[in-house]
Amino acid sequence: PIGPFTEMKEDDYGLFVRGRLLIDDDPLAKRAHAHMKAGSVKGMSIGYMLKDWEYDSAKGAFLLKEIDLWEVSIVTMPANTEAKITEVKASL
């Protein structure tokens, strides 16, 4: 881990997460922050155990109805291309 998540919620778009990178205490967090600010890392990924789902034939997609969320990661190439980092703040 490179920092805690301070907020997680489901919104109209999907899963919204907000976190804080421990850039003063962790060199990997500082590096991740630099890449996020530069735009070279801009994806998100989640690890989970699927509990309930359904297939939406109109969308050609599986809809996750219930999951046990295990982890959230920043990544360069997310499996879901819509899973994006939308805001990166400067270090405080």
N, CA, C and O atoms as a MOPAC input file, in Angstrom:
PM7 MOZYME 1SCF
protein

 N      0.83300 1    -1.20700 1     0.00000 1
 C      0.00000 1     0.00000 1     0.00000 1
 C      0.86800 1     1.25800 1     0.00000 1
 O      1.93700 1     1.29900 1     0.60900 1
 N      0.38200 1     2.27600 1    -0.69500 1
 C      1.10600 1     3.55300 1    -0.75200 1
 C      0.29100 1     4.68200 1    -0.13700 1
 O      0.65500 1     5.85300 1    -0.24600 1
 N     -0.80400 1     4.32600 1     0.50300 1
 C     -1.63100 1     5.30900 1     1.18200 1
 C     -3.03900 1     4.79800 1     1.40900 1
 O     -3.47000 1     3.84000 1     0.76800 1
 N     -3.76100 1     5.44200 1     2.33100 1
 C     -5.11800 1     4.99500 1     2.64400 1
 C     -6.16200 1     5.60600 1     1.71500 1
 O     -5.97600 1     6.69500 1     1.17300 1
 N     -7.24500 1     4.89000 1     1.54900 1
 C     -8.40500 1     5.46300 1     0.86800 1
 C     -9.24700 1     6.16600 1     1.91500 1
 O     -9.52600 1     5.60500 1     2.97500 1
 N     -9.64900 1     7.38300 1     1.62200 1
 C    -10.40200 1     8.19100 1     2.57800 1
 C    -11.89300 1     8.20100 1     2.28400 1
 O    -12.69400 1     8.58700 1     3.13600 1
 N    -12.27100 1     7.77800 1     1.08200 1
 C    -13.68600 1     7.73800 1     0.71800 1
 C    -13.87900 1     6.69900 1    -0.38300 1
 O    -13.10200 1     6.62800 1    -1.33500 1
 N    -14.91700 1     5.90600 1    -0.23400 1
 C    -15.32300 1     4.94400 1    -1.26300 1
 C    -16.83900 1     4.92600 1    -1.29000 1
 O    -17.49400 1     4.78500 1    -0.25700 1
 N    -17.39000 1     5.07300 1    -2.49800 1
 C    -18.84500 1     5.02700 1    -2.61900 1
 C    -19.22100 1     4.67500 1    -4.04700 1
 O    -18.44800 1     4.89300 1    -4.98000 1
 N    -20.39400 1     4.13800 1    -4.20100 1
 C    -20.93300 1     3.88100 1    -5.52700 1
 C    -21.73300 1     5.10600 1    -5.94000 1
 O    -22.58500 1     5.58100 1    -5.19000 1
 N    -21.45500 1     5.61900 1    -7.14000 1
 C    -22.21100 1     6.76400 1    -7.64700 1
 C    -22.87300 1     6.37800 1    -8.97000 1
 O    -22.87500 1     5.20400 1    -9.34100 1
 N    -23.42600 1     7.34300 1    -9.67200 1
 C    -24.11900 1     7.06000 1   -10.93000 1
 C    -23.17800 1     6.55400 1   -12.02100 1
 O    -23.62600 1     5.94300 1   -12.99100 1
 N    -21.88000 1     6.80500 1   -11.86900 1
 C    -20.89500 1     6.41000 1   -12.87200 1
 C    -20.28800 1     5.04300 1   -12.56900 1
 O    -19.94800 1     4.29000 1   -13.48200 1
 N    -20.15500 1     4.73100 1   -11.29400 1
 C    -19.52300 1     3.47600 1   -10.88400 1
 C    -18.97800 1     3.59800 1    -9.47700 1
 O    -19.62200 1     4.18700 1    -8.60900 1
 N    -17.79500 1     3.04600 1    -9.24200 1
 C    -17.15500 1     3.12500 1    -7.93600 1
 C    -16.28700 1     4.37500 1    -7.89000 1
 O    -15.38900 1     4.54600 1    -8.71500 1
 N    -16.55900 1     5.24900 1    -6.91900 1
 C    -15.77300 1     6.46000 1    -6.70100 1
 C    -14.87300 1     6.20600 1    -5.50300 1
 O    -15.33800 1     5.76800 1    -4.45100 1
 N    -13.57700 1     6.48100 1    -5.66500 1
 C    -12.64300 1     6.35900 1    -4.54300 1
 C    -11.79700 1     7.62300 1    -4.45400 1
 O    -11.45700 1     8.24200 1    -5.46200 1
 N    -11.47200 1     7.98200 1    -3.23100 1
 C    -10.56500 1     9.10500 1    -2.97000 1
 C     -9.55400 1     8.60000 1    -1.95600 1
 O     -9.90600 1     7.90300 1    -1.00400 1
 N     -8.30000 1     8.95600 1    -2.16600 1
 C     -7.26700 1     8.48500 1    -1.25500 1
 C     -6.19600 1     9.52900 1    -1.02800 1
 O     -6.20900 1    10.60800 1    -1.62000 1
 N     -5.27600 1     9.18000 1    -0.15900 1
 C     -4.17000 1    10.06700 1     0.17800 1
 C     -2.88000 1     9.27200 1     0.05600 1
 O     -2.71800 1     8.24000 1     0.70800 1
 N     -1.96600 1     9.74600 1    -0.77300 1
 C     -0.66900 1     9.09800 1    -0.94000 1
 C      0.27300 1     9.55100 1     0.17200 1
 O      0.31500 1    10.73500 1     0.50800 1
 N      1.01400 1     8.63200 1     0.73200 1
 C      1.94900 1     8.93600 1     1.81900 1
 C      3.31200 1     9.31200 1     1.23900 1
 O      4.30700 1     8.61900 1     1.44900 1
 N      3.33200 1    10.42500 1     0.50400 1
 C      4.54300 1    10.79200 1    -0.24100 1
 C      5.69900 1    11.22600 1     0.64900 1
 O      6.85000 1    11.18000 1     0.21500 1
 N      5.42600 1    11.64600 1     1.88200 1
 C      6.51300 1    12.02300 1     2.78700 1
 C      7.14800 1    10.81000 1     3.45900 1
 O      8.27500 1    10.88500 1     3.94600 1
 N      6.42600 1     9.69700 1     3.48400 1
 C      6.88800 1     8.52000 1     4.20800 1
 C      7.24500 1     7.33400 1     3.31900 1
 O      7.90400 1     6.39900 1     3.77300 1
 N      6.82100 1     7.36200 1     2.07100 1
 C      6.99200 1     6.19600 1     1.20700 1
 C      7.49500 1     6.62900 1    -0.17000 1
 O      6.77800 1     7.31800 1    -0.89600 1
 N      8.72000 1     6.23700 1    -0.54200 1
 C      9.25400 1     6.62700 1    -1.84700 1
 C      8.40400 1     6.13200 1    -3.01800 1
 O      8.33900 1     6.79400 1    -4.05300 1
 N      7.75100 1     4.97400 1    -2.86700 1
 C      6.88500 1     4.47700 1    -3.94100 1
 C      5.65800 1     5.36800 1    -4.11100 1
 O      5.19500 1     5.58300 1    -5.23100 1
 N      5.13800 1     5.88100 1    -3.01400 1
 C      3.99600 1     6.80000 1    -3.08800 1
 C      4.41300 1     8.09800 1    -3.77900 1
 O      3.66300 1     8.64900 1    -4.58500 1
 N      5.60700 1     8.57800 1    -3.46100 1
 C      6.11200 1     9.80300 1    -4.09800 1
 C      6.27300 1     9.59400 1    -5.60300 1
 O      5.93400 1    10.47100 1    -6.39800 1
 N      6.78800 1     8.43800 1    -5.98300 1
 C      6.96200 1     8.11700 1    -7.40700 1
 C      5.61000 1     7.99000 1    -8.10300 1
 O      5.42800 1     8.50400 1    -9.20700 1
 N      4.66500 1     7.31000 1    -7.46500 1
 C      3.32300 1     7.16400 1    -8.04000 1
 C      2.66900 1     8.52900 1    -8.22800 1
 O      2.02800 1     8.77600 1    -9.25000 1
 N      2.82800 1     9.40900 1    -7.25100 1
 C      2.25400 1    10.75900 1    -7.35000 1
 C      2.84400 1    11.50900 1    -8.53900 1
 O      2.11700 1    12.16700 1    -9.28300 1
 N      4.15000 1    11.41000 1    -8.71600 1
 C      4.80000 1    12.08800 1    -9.84700 1
 C      4.25800 1    11.56500 1   -11.17800 1
 O      3.99900 1    12.34800 1   -12.09200 1
 N      4.08700 1    10.25600 1   -11.28900 1
 C      3.54900 1     9.67800 1   -12.52800 1
 C      2.08900 1    10.07700 1   -12.74400 1
 O      1.67700 1    10.33100 1   -13.87600 1
 N      1.31800 1    10.13300 1   -11.68100 1
 C     -0.07800 1    10.55300 1   -11.80800 1
 C     -0.15600 1    12.01200 1   -12.25600 1
 O     -0.97000 1    12.35400 1   -13.11400 1
 N      0.68100 1    12.86800 1   -11.68200 1
 C      0.69800 1    14.28700 1   -12.07800 1
 C      1.13800 1    14.43500 1   -13.53400 1
 O      0.62400 1    15.29700 1   -14.24700 1
 N      2.07700 1    13.61000 1   -13.98000 1
 C      2.58200 1    13.68100 1   -15.35700 1
 C      1.62300 1    13.05300 1   -16.36100 1
 O      1.74000 1    13.28600 1   -17.56500 1
 N      0.67700 1    12.25900 1   -15.86800 1
 C     -0.27900 1    11.61000 1   -16.76500 1
 C      0.17600 1    10.26800 1   -17.30400 1
 O     -0.49800 1     9.67900 1   -18.15000 1
 N      1.31400 1     9.77300 1   -16.82300 1
 C      1.79100 1     8.47300 1   -17.29800 1
 C      1.10700 1     7.31000 1   -16.58000 1
 O      1.14300 1     6.17900 1   -17.06500 1
 N      0.49700 1     7.57100 1   -15.44900 1
 C     -0.34000 1     6.59700 1   -14.74200 1
 C     -1.68300 1     7.26700 1   -14.54200 1
 O     -1.78700 1     8.26300 1   -13.82700 1
 N     -2.72300 1     6.71400 1   -15.17900 1
 C     -4.03400 1     7.36100 1   -15.07200 1
 C     -5.19900 1     6.38500 1   -15.00200 1
 O     -6.34900 1     6.76700 1   -15.22100 1
 N     -4.90100 1     5.12000 1   -14.69700 1
 C     -5.95900 1     4.11700 1   -14.60400 1
 C     -6.12500 1     3.58700 1   -13.19500 1
 O     -5.25800 1     3.75700 1   -12.33800 1
 N     -7.25900 1     2.94100 1   -12.97600 1
 C     -7.56700 1     2.30700 1   -11.69900 1
 C     -7.96300 1     0.85800 1   -11.96800 1
 O     -8.45600 1     0.52600 1   -13.04600 1
 N     -7.74400 1     0.01300 1   -10.98400 1
 C     -8.12900 1    -1.38800 1   -11.07600 1
 C     -8.61300 1    -1.83200 1    -9.70500 1
 O     -8.15000 1    -1.32800 1    -8.68200 1
 N     -9.54600 1    -2.77600 1    -9.68700 1
 C    -10.01500 1    -3.30200 1    -8.41100 1
 C     -9.85900 1    -4.81700 1    -8.38600 1
 O     -9.94100 1    -5.48900 1    -9.41500 1
 N     -9.63300 1    -5.32800 1    -7.19700 1
 C     -9.64000 1    -6.76500 1    -6.96000 1
 C    -10.83500 1    -7.07800 1    -6.08000 1
 O    -11.08000 1    -6.38600 1    -5.09200 1
 N    -11.57500 1    -8.11100 1    -6.43000 1
 C    -12.81000 1    -8.39000 1    -5.69000 1
 C    -13.21300 1    -9.85100 1    -5.83400 1
 O    -12.71600 1   -10.57300 1    -6.69900 1
 N    -14.12500 1   -10.26500 1    -4.96500 1
 C    -14.77900 1   -11.56700 1    -5.07300 1
 C    -16.21200 1   -11.28700 1    -5.49800 1
 O    -16.93500 1   -10.54900 1    -4.82800 1
 N    -16.61500 1   -11.87300 1    -6.60600 1
 C    -17.95400 1   -11.67400 1    -7.15600 1
 C    -18.97800 1   -12.44600 1    -6.33100 1
 O    -18.81600 1   -13.64100 1    -6.08600 1
 N    -20.03800 1   -11.74900 1    -5.90400 1
 C    -21.09000 1   -12.39300 1    -5.11300 1
 C    -22.39800 1   -12.52600 1    -5.89500 1
 O    -23.10700 1   -13.52200 1    -5.75100 1
 N    -22.71800 1   -11.52800 1    -6.72200 1
 C    -23.95700 1   -11.57800 1    -7.50200 1
 C    -23.76800 1   -10.73800 1    -8.76000 1
 O    -23.16000 1    -9.66800 1    -8.71600 1
 N    -24.29500 1   -11.23100 1    -9.88300 1
 C    -24.14000 1   -10.54400 1   -11.16500 1
 C    -25.28800 1   -10.93900 1   -12.07400 1
 O    -26.03500 1   -11.87800 1   -11.80100 1
 N    -25.40500 1   -10.18800 1   -13.17200 1
 C    -26.33500 1   -10.56500 1   -14.23900 1
 C    -25.74200 1   -10.11100 1   -15.56000 1
 O    -24.92000 1    -9.19600 1   -15.60800 1
 N    -26.16700 1   -10.76000 1   -16.62300 1
 C    -25.68700 1   -10.39600 1   -17.95400 1
 C    -26.71700 1    -9.49600 1   -18.61800 1
 O    -27.89700 1    -9.83900 1   -18.69200 1
 N    -26.26600 1    -8.34000 1   -19.10200 1
 C    -27.12500 1    -7.39500 1   -19.82300 1
 C    -26.85600 1    -7.59000 1   -21.31300 1
 O    -25.85100 1    -7.10900 1   -21.83600 1
 N    -27.75900 1    -8.29500 1   -21.99500 1
 C    -27.54100 1    -8.59700 1   -23.41400 1
 C    -27.61300 1    -7.34700 1   -24.28100 1
 O    -26.98100 1    -7.30000 1   -25.33600 1
 N    -28.36600 1    -6.33500 1   -23.86600 1
 C    -28.44500 1    -5.09300 1   -24.63300 1
 C    -27.09700 1    -4.36800 1   -24.64500 1
 O    -26.71100 1    -3.78300 1   -25.65600 1
 N    -26.38600 1    -4.41000 1   -23.51700 1
 C    -25.07700 1    -3.75700 1   -23.41900 1
 C    -23.93800 1    -4.70900 1   -23.75700 1
 O    -22.80300 1    -4.28100 1   -23.97200 1
 N    -24.24700 1    -6.00700 1   -23.80300 1
 C    -23.19700 1    -6.99100 1   -24.04100 1
 C    -22.18000 1    -7.00900 1   -22.92100 1
 O    -20.98100 1    -7.15100 1   -23.16000 1
 N    -22.67200 1    -6.86300 1   -21.67700 1
 C    -21.76000 1    -6.75400 1   -20.54500 1
 C    -22.35300 1    -7.42500 1   -19.30800 1
 O    -23.56900 1    -7.54600 1   -19.16100 1
 N    -21.46200 1    -7.85300 1   -18.43500 1
 C    -21.88200 1    -8.36300 1   -17.13700 1
 C    -22.04000 1    -7.18500 1   -16.18700 1
 O    -21.18600 1    -6.29900 1   -16.15000 1
 N    -23.10200 1    -7.16800 1   -15.43400 1
 C    -23.34200 1    -6.13600 1   -14.43600 1
 C    -23.05600 1    -6.73200 1   -13.06400 1
 O    -23.67600 1    -7.71600 1   -12.66100 1
 N    -22.12300 1    -6.13200 1   -12.36000 1
 C    -21.78100 1    -6.61300 1   -11.02300 1
 C    -22.80300 1    -6.05300 1   -10.04400 1
 O    -22.86500 1    -4.84100 1    -9.83900 1
 N    -23.59100 1    -6.90900 1    -9.45000 1
 C    -24.63100 1    -6.47000 1    -8.52400 1
 C    -24.12100 1    -6.42400 1    -7.09100 1
 O    -24.53700 1    -5.57200 1    -6.30500 1
 N    -23.21500 1    -7.34800 1    -6.74800 1
 C    -22.64800 1    -7.35600 1    -5.39900 1
 C    -21.26300 1    -7.98500 1    -5.45000 1
 O    -21.06400 1    -9.04500 1    -6.04400 1
 N    -20.30000 1    -7.30200 1    -4.80900 1
 C    -18.93300 1    -7.81100 1    -4.72700 1
 C    -18.40500 1    -7.61000 1    -3.31300 1
 O    -18.91300 1    -6.77500 1    -2.56600 1
 N    -17.38800 1    -8.37700 1    -2.95300 1
 C    -16.56500 1    -8.09200 1    -1.78000 1
 C    -15.30600 1    -7.43400 1    -2.32600 1
 O    -14.49600 1    -8.09500 1    -2.97700 1
 N    -15.13200 1    -6.15000 1    -2.07100 1
 C    -13.98000 1    -5.40400 1    -2.57400 1
 C    -12.75600 1    -5.72500 1    -1.73300 1
 O    -12.77700 1    -5.57000 1    -0.51200 1
 N    -11.68700 1    -6.17500 1    -2.38700 1
 C    -10.46000 1    -6.54200 1    -1.69600 1
 C     -9.39500 1    -5.46300 1    -1.78600 1
 O     -8.69300 1    -5.19600 1    -0.81100 1
 N     -9.27200 1    -4.84100 1    -2.95600 1
 C     -8.20500 1    -3.84700 1    -3.11700 1
 C     -8.50500 1    -2.93600 1    -4.29100 1
 O     -9.26500 1    -3.27700 1    -5.19800 1
 N     -7.88100 1    -1.76300 1    -4.24600 1
 C     -7.95700 1    -0.78300 1    -5.32900 1
 C     -6.52500 1    -0.37100 1    -5.64300 1
 O     -5.74800 1    -0.07800 1    -4.73400 1
 N     -6.17400 1    -0.34800 1    -6.92900 1
 C     -4.80400 1    -0.03400 1    -7.34100 1
 C     -4.79600 1     1.01600 1    -8.43700 1
 O     -5.74800 1     1.13800 1    -9.20800 1
 N     -3.70100 1     1.77700 1    -8.49500 1
 C     -3.47800 1     2.64600 1    -9.64900 1
 C     -2.64700 1     1.84500 1   -10.64600 1
 O     -1.71300 1     1.14000 1   -10.26500 1
 N     -2.99600 1     1.96100 1   -11.92600 1
 C     -2.34100 1     1.15600 1   -12.96200 1
 C     -2.14800 1     1.97900 1   -14.23400 1
 O     -2.81400 1     2.99300 1   -14.44000 1
 N     -1.23300 1     1.52800 1   -15.07600 1
 C     -1.01900 1     2.21100 1   -16.35500 1
 C     -2.04000 1     1.79500 1   -17.40000 1
 O     -2.43600 1     2.60500 1   -18.23800 1
 N     -2.47200 1     0.53800 1   -17.35800 1
 C     -3.41500 1     0.03300 1   -18.35900 1
 C     -4.55100 1    -0.72200 1   -17.66500 1
 O     -4.43600 1    -1.92700 1   -17.43700 1
 N     -5.64100 1    -0.03600 1   -17.32600 1
 C     -6.74200 1    -0.71400 1   -16.64200 1
 C     -7.49000 1    -1.66100 1   -17.57600 1
 O     -7.60600 1    -1.40000 1   -18.77400 1
 N     -7.99600 1    -2.75800 1   -17.02600 1
 C     -8.80900 1    -3.68500 1   -17.82000 1
 C    -10.07100 1    -2.98400 1   -18.31400 1
 O    -10.50500 1    -3.19800 1   -19.44600 1
 N    -10.65100 1    -2.15300 1   -17.46500 1
 C    -11.80300 1    -1.33300 1   -17.84400 1
 C    -11.26900 1     0.04700 1   -18.21300 1
 O    -10.81600 1     0.78200 1   -17.33600 1
 N    -11.31200 1     0.40400 1   -19.47000 1
 C    -10.73800 1     1.67700 1   -19.92300 1
 C    -11.46700 1     2.89200 1   -19.36600 1
 O    -10.96400 1     4.01100 1   -19.46900 1
 N    -12.63900 1     2.69300 1   -18.78200 1
 C    -13.37500 1     3.79900 1   -18.16400 1
 C    -12.96100 1     4.01900 1   -16.70800 1
 O    -13.41000 1     4.98000 1   -16.08400 1
 N    -12.11900 1     3.15100 1   -16.15800 1
 C    -11.66100 1     3.27300 1   -14.77100 1
 C    -10.46200 1     4.21500 1   -14.74800 1
 O     -9.31700 1     3.78900 1   -14.90300 1
 N    -10.74200 1     5.50300 1   -14.55100 1
 C     -9.71500 1     6.53500 1   -14.70700 1
 C     -9.51100 1     7.35800 1   -13.44500 1
 O    -10.43200 1     7.55800 1   -12.65300 1
 N     -8.29000 1     7.82500 1   -13.27900 1
 C     -7.98400 1     8.82600 1   -12.26100 1
 C     -8.42700 1    10.16000 1   -12.84100 1
 O     -7.97900 1    10.55100 1   -13.91900 1
 N     -9.29600 1    10.85200 1   -12.13600 1
 C     -9.85300 1    12.09500 1   -12.67600 1
 C     -9.26500 1    13.34600 1   -12.05000 1
 O     -9.43800 1    14.44000 1   -12.58700 1
 N     -8.57400 1    13.20800 1   -10.92600 1
 C     -8.02200 1    14.39300 1   -10.27300 1
 C     -6.81000 1    13.99700 1    -9.45400 1
 O     -6.83400 1    12.99100 1    -8.74400 1
 N     -5.74600 1    14.78900 1    -9.55000 1
 C     -4.54200 1    14.59000 1    -8.74900 1
 C     -4.18800 1    15.93700 1    -8.15400 1
 O     -3.99500 1    16.91400 1    -8.87900 1
 N     -4.10500 1    15.98800 1    -6.84100 1
 C     -3.76700 1    17.24300 1    -6.16900 1
 C     -2.27400 1    17.30100 1    -5.89700 1
 O     -1.58600 1    16.28100 1    -5.87000 1
 N     -1.79400 1    18.51000 1    -5.69600 1
 C     -0.39100 1    18.71000 1    -5.34400 1
 C     -0.15400 1    18.19700 1    -3.93300 1
 O     -1.09000 1    18.09400 1    -3.14000 1
 N      1.07000 1    17.88300 1    -3.62600 1
 C      1.38700 1    17.45300 1    -2.26300 1
 C      1.20800 1    18.63100 1    -1.31700 1
 O      1.41200 1    19.78700 1    -1.68700 1
 N      0.82700 1    18.31100 1    -0.10200 1
 C      0.56800 1    19.36500 1     0.90100 1
 C      1.76100 1    19.57000 1     1.78400 1
 O      1.72800 1    20.41200 1     2.68100 1

